[in-house]
Amino acid sequence: MSDTRGVELTKGDTNIKADDVEEAREGEERRGDGEEKESMGDYLKGKVISSLNVRYNDFSNPLALAITIGFFMVGGFIALLLINYLVCPVSTNITRTIDYNTGVAEMQKDKISSIKNPTNEADLKAAGITSTSEICLRRGAVFITETKTYPSGTSADMVVLDQCYIGTDDDLASSGYDVSWCDGYYESEYDGVTTSDLFGCDIDGGNYFVVEYVSTVTEVQESCPTFSAALGAALAYITYLELFFTAIMGYILIKLGICKPTNDRATISNLLKSADNGQQEMEDKLEKLRADVDKLMDSNGLKAL
């Protein structure tokens, strides 16, 4: 078995040893690996990082800058998505209505029931709306015929409303009315009045009478968004998240010396401005084109022209 280490190859006046050939071959392989690593770094720097923010490359260690800001952006986006999806906003709508209802006893009870038990209650529940109603009465009156005399001396019979006695809350309850007097109105309505001298509203009979009702309907709706709606709402704030974390984390990394400025463009304000990557990339390409043209002119001696 022959040893090729000591073999000499002669070509002209040059002597080349097999060891030298092997060493040269290894050197070429190392250079090839270095070029491959450099090209991968250029790819990350020129494509991936620049697609996020072209100004990252104006700092040393741009990969750390991109990863840090990207990590907090993703975390902020996920937190915003969960908040939008899991937190169900509650809206409250309060409607206060004054009604003057005319009718016999059963018609008055139907009016009270229609407010406390609305016909669309099933639809409200299906829509996630919880409705509560409160109703009270302020006064009552009956129709009477009264003769009116005009200044000319003529007279005529007219139908007018006159105060009537409805009764206390206990009277209303015993007669089947699911309603009570509004706070303080019973006292103010009959203050200084002898109730026995008033017409009775006939709350148990068939005579028509008028009641002033005050109803308050409170509707509470809990609206839980779908995942797609929550995702859309979170995506609407992605630009603001980028600006916020770029300013905060960029400032921290620069102050800590992890990412140092490498040129005059390496500032926080330029990092924020470069959120519009399309415009910044165009500016960088124009600047590179000017530099290439200047270099070409220098090489051809045209600079002086």
C-alpha positions as CSV (number, residue, x, y, z in Angstrom):
1,M,0.0,0.0,0.0
2,S,1.6,3.2,-1.1
3,D,1.7,6.5,0.8
4,T,0.7,9.4,-1.3
5,R,1.8,12.0,1.2
6,G,5.4,11.9,0.0
7,V,4.6,11.8,-3.7
8,E,5.6,14.9,-5.6
9,L,3.8,16.0,-8.8
10,T,6.0,17.9,-11.2
11,K,4.7,20.4,-13.8
12,G,7.3,22.6,-15.4
13,D,9.3,24.2,-12.6
14,T,6.6,23.9,-10.0
15,N,6.5,21.1,-7.5
16,I,3.1,20.3,-5.9
17,K,2.8,17.8,-3.0
18,A,-0.4,15.8,-2.5
19,D,-0.7,17.3,1.0
20,D,-0.8,20.8,-0.5
21,V,-3.5,19.7,-2.9
22,E,-5.6,18.3,-0.1
23,E,-5.1,21.5,2.0
24,A,-6.2,23.6,-0.9
25,R,-9.3,21.5,-1.4
26,E,-10.3,21.8,2.2
27,G,-9.7,25.6,2.0
28,E,-12.1,25.8,-0.9
29,E,-14.7,23.8,1.0
30,R,-14.4,26.1,4.0
31,R,-14.8,29.2,1.7
32,G,-17.8,27.6,0.1
33,D,-19.4,27.0,3.6
34,G,-18.6,30.6,4.5
35,E,-20.2,31.9,1.4
36,E,-23.3,29.7,2.0
37,K,-23.6,31.0,5.6
38,E,-23.1,34.5,4.4
39,S,-25.8,34.1,1.8
40,M,-28.2,32.7,4.3
41,G,-27.5,35.7,6.6
42,D,-28.0,38.0,3.7
43,Y,-31.3,36.3,2.9
44,L,-32.5,36.7,6.5
45,K,-31.4,40.3,6.5
46,G,-32.6,41.3,3.1
47,K,-35.8,39.3,2.8
48,V,-37.3,38.1,6.1
49,I,-36.3,41.0,8.4
50,S,-36.8,43.7,5.7
51,S,-40.3,42.4,5.2
52,L,-41.1,43.1,8.8
53,N,-39.4,46.5,9.0
54,V,-36.7,47.7,6.6
55,R,-35.1,49.8,9.3
56,Y,-34.2,46.8,11.5
57,N,-31.1,46.4,9.3
58,D,-29.9,49.9,10.3
59,F,-29.1,48.4,13.7
60,S,-26.6,45.8,14.8
61,N,-28.2,42.5,15.7
62,P,-31.3,43.1,13.6
63,L,-32.5,39.6,14.1
64,A,-32.8,40.1,17.9
65,L,-34.7,43.3,17.3
66,A,-37.1,41.6,15.0
67,I,-37.6,38.6,17.2
68,T,-38.2,40.7,20.3
69,I,-40.7,43.1,18.8
70,G,-42.4,40.2,16.9
71,F,-42.7,38.1,20.1
72,F,-44.5,40.9,22.0
73,M,-46.6,41.8,19.0
74,V,-47.9,38.2,18.8
75,G,-48.5,38.1,22.5
76,G,-50.4,41.4,22.4
77,F,-52.4,40.2,19.4
78,I,-53.4,36.9,21.2
79,A,-54.3,38.8,24.4
80,L,-56.5,41.2,22.4
81,L,-58.1,38.3,20.5
82,L,-59.0,36.5,23.7
83,I,-60.4,39.7,25.3
84,N,-62.6,40.4,22.3
85,Y,-63.8,36.7,22.2
86,L,-64.3,36.0,25.9
87,V,-65.5,39.3,27.2
88,C,-69.2,39.8,26.2
89,P,-70.3,43.5,26.2
90,V,-73.5,44.2,28.1
91,S,-75.8,47.0,26.8
92,T,-78.7,48.4,28.8
93,N,-81.7,50.2,27.3
94,I,-84.2,51.9,29.6
95,T,-87.5,53.1,28.2
96,R,-89.9,55.2,30.3
97,T,-93.4,55.7,28.9
98,I,-96.5,57.5,30.1
99,D,-99.8,56.0,28.9
100,Y,-103.4,57.2,29.3
101,N,-105.5,54.1,29.0
102,T,-109.3,54.2,28.7
103,G,-111.5,51.2,29.3
104,V,-113.5,49.1,31.7
105,A,-111.8,47.0,34.5
106,E,-110.8,44.1,32.3
107,M,-109.3,46.4,29.7
108,Q,-107.2,48.1,32.3
109,K,-105.9,44.8,33.5
110,D,-105.1,43.8,30.0
111,K,-103.1,47.0,29.6
112,I,-101.1,46.2,32.7
113,S,-100.5,42.6,31.6
114,S,-99.3,43.7,28.1
115,I,-96.6,45.9,29.7
116,K,-95.4,43.3,32.3
117,N,-95.7,40.4,29.9
118,P,-94.9,41.6,26.4
119,T,-96.0,39.4,23.4
120,N,-92.4,39.4,22.0
121,E,-90.9,37.9,25.1
122,A,-89.8,34.7,23.4
123,D,-88.1,36.8,20.6
124,L,-86.3,38.9,23.2
125,K,-84.9,35.8,25.0
126,A,-83.8,34.3,21.7
127,A,-81.8,37.5,21.0
128,G,-80.2,37.3,24.4
129,I,-82.2,40.2,25.8
130,T,-83.5,40.1,29.4
131,S,-86.5,42.4,29.8
132,T,-87.9,43.6,33.1
133,S,-90.9,45.9,33.4
134,E,-92.2,48.2,36.2
135,I,-95.5,50.0,36.1
136,C,-97.4,52.3,38.5
137,L,-100.3,54.7,38.2
138,R,-100.6,58.4,38.9
139,R,-104.2,59.2,38.8
140,G,-107.7,58.2,37.6
141,A,-110.7,59.9,36.0
142,V,-114.1,59.2,34.7
143,F,-116.3,60.7,32.0
144,I,-119.1,62.8,33.1
145,T,-121.6,65.1,31.4
146,E,-121.4,68.7,32.4
147,T,-123.4,71.7,31.2
148,K,-121.3,74.5,30.0
149,T,-122.6,78.1,29.6
150,Y,-120.9,80.3,27.0
151,P,-120.4,84.1,27.3
152,S,-123.2,84.6,24.8
153,G,-125.6,83.0,27.3
154,T,-126.1,79.7,25.4
155,S,-125.4,76.4,27.1
156,A,-124.5,72.9,26.0
157,D,-123.9,69.5,27.6
158,M,-120.3,68.4,27.2
159,V,-118.5,65.2,28.2
160,V,-115.5,66.0,30.4
161,L,-113.1,64.1,32.7
162,D,-113.5,64.4,36.4
163,Q,-111.3,63.0,39.2
164,C,-112.3,59.6,40.5
165,Y,-111.3,57.5,43.4
166,I,-109.3,54.4,42.4
167,G,-108.5,53.1,45.9
168,T,-105.4,52.2,47.8
169,D,-102.7,49.7,46.8
170,D,-104.5,47.0,48.9
171,D,-107.8,47.8,47.1
172,L,-106.2,47.4,43.7
173,A,-104.5,44.1,44.7
174,S,-107.8,42.7,46.0
175,S,-109.5,43.6,42.7
176,G,-106.8,41.7,40.7
177,Y,-104.7,44.7,39.5
178,D,-101.0,43.9,39.3
179,V,-100.1,47.6,39.8
180,S,-99.6,50.1,42.6
181,W,-99.5,53.8,43.0
182,C,-96.3,55.7,41.9
183,D,-94.3,56.9,44.9
184,G,-96.1,59.9,46.6
185,Y,-98.9,60.2,44.0
186,Y,-101.7,58.7,46.1
187,E,-101.0,61.3,48.8
188,S,-100.7,64.2,46.4
189,E,-103.8,63.1,44.4
190,Y,-106.1,62.9,47.3
191,D,-104.5,65.4,49.7
192,G,-107.2,67.5,51.4
193,V,-109.9,65.6,49.5
194,T,-112.7,63.6,51.0
195,T,-112.6,60.5,48.9
196,S,-116.2,59.6,49.7
197,D,-117.3,62.8,47.8
198,L,-115.5,61.6,44.6
199,F,-116.9,59.5,41.9
200,G,-115.7,55.9,42.2
201,C,-113.6,54.7,39.3
202,D,-115.6,51.5,39.4
203,I,-112.5,49.3,39.3
204,D,-114.6,46.2,39.6
205,G,-117.5,47.2,37.3
206,G,-118.2,47.8,33.6
207,N,-117.9,51.6,33.5
208,Y,-115.2,53.3,31.4
209,F,-112.5,55.2,33.3
210,V,-109.1,56.6,32.4
211,V,-105.9,55.8,34.2
212,E,-102.5,57.4,33.8
213,Y,-99.8,54.8,33.9
214,V,-96.0,55.2,34.1
215,S,-94.1,52.2,32.8
216,T,-90.3,51.6,32.8
217,V,-88.9,48.8,30.7
218,T,-85.3,47.8,31.2
219,E,-83.7,45.6,28.5
220,V,-80.3,44.1,29.1
221,Q,-78.5,42.4,26.3
222,E,-75.3,40.4,26.5
223,S,-73.7,40.2,23.1
224,C,-70.9,37.6,22.8
225,P,-69.1,38.0,19.5
226,T,-68.2,35.1,17.2
227,F,-64.6,34.0,16.8
228,S,-64.4,35.6,13.3
229,A,-65.7,38.9,14.6
230,A,-63.2,38.8,17.5
231,L,-60.4,38.0,15.0
232,G,-61.4,40.9,12.7
233,A,-61.5,43.3,15.7
234,A,-58.1,42.2,16.8
235,L,-56.6,42.5,13.3
236,A,-57.8,46.1,13.2
237,Y,-55.4,47.0,16.0
238,I,-52.3,45.1,14.6
239,T,-50.7,48.4,13.3
240,Y,-51.1,50.0,16.7
241,L,-49.6,47.0,18.4
242,E,-46.6,47.2,16.0
243,L,-46.1,50.9,16.7
244,F,-46.4,50.5,20.4
245,F,-44.0,47.5,20.8
246,T,-41.6,48.9,18.2
247,A,-41.3,52.1,20.3
248,I,-41.0,50.4,23.7
249,M,-38.9,47.4,22.9
250,G,-36.7,49.2,20.3
251,Y,-35.9,51.9,22.9
252,I,-35.1,49.3,25.6
253,L,-32.8,47.2,23.3
254,I,-31.0,50.3,22.1
255,K,-30.4,51.6,25.6
256,L,-29.2,48.2,26.7
257,G,-26.7,48.2,23.8
258,I,-28.0,45.0,22.4
259,C,-29.0,46.7,19.1
260,K,-26.7,49.6,18.3
261,P,-27.2,52.1,15.5
262,T,-25.0,51.5,12.5
263,N,-25.9,54.6,10.5
264,D,-27.7,58.0,10.7
265,R,-31.0,56.4,9.8
266,A,-31.0,54.2,12.9
267,T,-33.4,56.1,15.1
268,I,-36.7,55.2,16.9
269,S,-38.6,57.7,14.8
270,N,-37.4,56.0,11.6
271,L,-38.4,52.7,13.0
272,L,-41.9,54.0,13.6
273,K,-42.1,55.7,10.2
274,S,-41.1,52.5,8.4
275,A,-44.3,50.8,9.4
276,D,-45.2,51.5,5.7
277,N,-42.6,49.1,4.4
278,G,-43.6,49.7,0.7
279,Q,-42.6,53.3,0.9
280,Q,-39.5,52.7,2.8
281,E,-38.3,50.0,0.5
282,M,-38.8,52.3,-2.5
283,E,-36.8,55.0,-0.8
284,D,-34.0,52.5,0.0
285,K,-34.0,51.2,-3.6
286,L,-33.8,54.8,-5.0
287,E,-30.9,55.6,-2.6
288,K,-29.1,52.4,-3.7
289,L,-29.7,53.2,-7.3
290,R,-28.1,56.7,-6.8
291,A,-25.1,55.1,-5.1
292,D,-24.7,52.6,-8.0
293,V,-24.9,55.4,-10.5
294,D,-22.3,57.5,-8.7
295,K,-20.1,54.5,-8.4
296,L,-20.5,53.8,-12.1
297,M,-19.7,57.3,-13.0
298,D,-16.6,57.3,-10.8
299,S,-15.3,54.2,-12.4
300,N,-15.7,55.7,-15.9
301,G,-14.3,59.1,-15.0
302,L,-17.7,60.8,-15.6
303,K,-18.1,62.3,-12.2
304,A,-16.5,65.6,-13.2
305,L,-18.9,66.0,-16.1
